[in-house]
Amino acid sequence: EIVLTQSPGTLSLSPGERATLSCRASQSVYSNYLAWYQQKPGQPPRLVIYGASSRATGIPDRFSGSGSGTDFSLTISRLEPEDFAVYYCQQYGGSPRVSFGQGTKLEIK
Amino acid sequence: QVQLQESGPRLVKPSGTLSLTCSVSGGSLTTSTWWGWIRQPPGKGLEWIGYIFYSGSTNYNPSLKSRLTLSMDTSKNEFSLKVSSLTALDTAVYYCARGGGDLSYVVDWGQGSLVIVSS
């Protein structure tokens, strides 16, 4: 099973700043099948990035994903107030063993 | 836009069986994508449960497989989850979901249904 480790656990930043979230896999993710989700309190997650770098429908271009193999990142170029949430990475290349990271909480400083 | 809505009992007893149904609107179960479930214990992260295709093929989390049953009813445009031999560790918000074609990322999520396992 591929274990995903996200860092940091909590990231405290101010609106307008740049955020970089990391997701490291215990082994190479097949075909870079890596997704990112945003979750706000009391809501289901929302797909942000799939295929490591493709933005989902309706996601602003301040969100970008990068990486390959075992190291991936999600960058938010200029934080807006609505971007503060918990972010999860997910690998889906190891089917049937799909796995999620433990999450990074992005909070307002 | 596809909308998903979970329904089912909110409180189930230990050793019993959890049964949830997801009603789909704005789309058909017979499309070329999967329909499945993810859960989230209160205050914790996400756990993949599994999915089913219209063709009948399935993907199950190996750690849950022996207790899972996924099915779909195309006449009602809904799909279902059963989890047997419940313990308190199965207490979670259960989300139904629609996939990204034949790849296992989630495009659409239901609002979630909190299921508590307790006597």
Interface residues (C-beta under 8 A of the other chain):
Chain A: Y33 A35 Y37 Q43 P44 P45 R46 L47 Y50 A56 Y88 Q90 Y92 S95 P96 R97 V98 S99 F100 G101 Q102 G103
Chain B: G45 L46 E47 W48 G50 N59 Y60 N61 P62 Y95 G100 L103 S104 Y105 V106 V107 W109 G110 Q111 G112
